[in-house]
Amino acid sequence: MKRFKSLCAIMATAMLCLASSANAQQKEDVSVSYPQIFIGVQGGGQITPTDYDNWKLLTPTASLSVGSFFTPIVGARLHLNGIWNKGGFANGVDDFRYKYKSVTTDLDLMVNMVTLFGKKYYYPLNVYLIGGIGMNYAWDNGDAFARQNMMNEVLTMAYEKNCFSHNARIGAQLDYNLSKHVSLNLEVAANCLKDRYNSKMSNRGDWQLTAQLGVAYKFAAKKKKKAVEETDTEIWETRQDTIWYDETKIIPKVEGAEVTWTVFYKIRESDFEADKQLAQIGAFLKEHRECKVDVKSYADAQTGNPKINMEYSKLRQEKAVKALVDAGVPQSAITSNYYGDTVQPFAENDKNRVTIIIASGLKDIDEKQIQKKFKTEEVRYRVK
């Protein structure tokens, strides 16, 4: 929180200093008209890094902004960004990803570094440094909250319904003017949120990284002061304007998945009491096709004798298969076996009174591929 307050103070001071400097310079330039209002939309990808394969956590993101450049150097905008996000957890036995949603609203300061250090106040290509503060609202975190008790060493701060968080942003934007009113931009940004945002505790703030392409429409264009006309004759010319746009293609793909669940027993017990695991298996089967479920049951070697242990593992295997069938798993999709104490899957003896269930299947996904294209338009404009 101290760092957040310090960042706010620095940004406020910078805004006042830059605004004062820009206003002083603009008084000397009578050829440019401001303020210049704009609206913009952006789309791209975002990721919240954590101790997981971060490439698997990459999700699409979209933004909407409304703002104004008060001078050729300084501007501000209200920026709304969201809404998809992912987290992940792996401990060698369980490996899962959970989804949640969030929306970030920031008030950003934008400083044009090209006009700040340039000799004039209009350039077709501009570079903006961006800093902002605001709030983040996250919700729909049921996947992580459902696993809170099982994975309590990591997910002890998983929130059930929603989570409010501060947000501090720093970033940069490359903006190119296609025409008088339209520009394309590429923006990268890093957003700092509080630790609880991704349902994990790391004793430091979470970071959300974004990269987006966008388009902006400017309602007030830079205008040069009208020169004294030497003649009443009008002169018109034509030019070819280039307009860039994104073409999206959907590529169908098939993704394979395999998930493992464990059900442990007390000594001399074989009843299959695993409601949570059954619910997770049912969810897996709904999301995948061509599913197979493999059931293996064991007994520990340090109690009983080989004959009794073989019988216990058989009972555990039979009751596990029956519970799966009763829950709606097709009998034809299940393979099973029991091993008594001839195989010990775990180094810890008490864990070998266990049934291990492995589900595998295929999932159809649509992958979006964006290709940059352009077209030209003929524009007629008056030069005199």
Secondary structure as UniProt FT lines:
FT   HELIX           2..26
FT   TURN            27..28
FT   STRAND          36..47
FT   HELIX           54..57
FT   STRAND          59..69
FT   STRAND          74..90
FT   STRAND          95..112
FT   HELIX           113..117
FT   STRAND          125..139
FT   HELIX           142..146
FT   TURN            147..154
FT   TURN            156..157
FT   STRAND          162..177
FT   STRAND          182..193
FT   HELIX           195..198
FT   STRAND          206..218
FT   STRAND          236..264
FT   TURN            267..268
FT   HELIX           275..287
FT   STRAND          289..297
FT   TURN            301..302
FT   HELIX           306..326
FT   TURN            327..328
FT   HELIX           331..333
FT   STRAND          334..338
FT   TURN            340..341
FT   HELIX           349..352
FT   STRAND          354..382
//
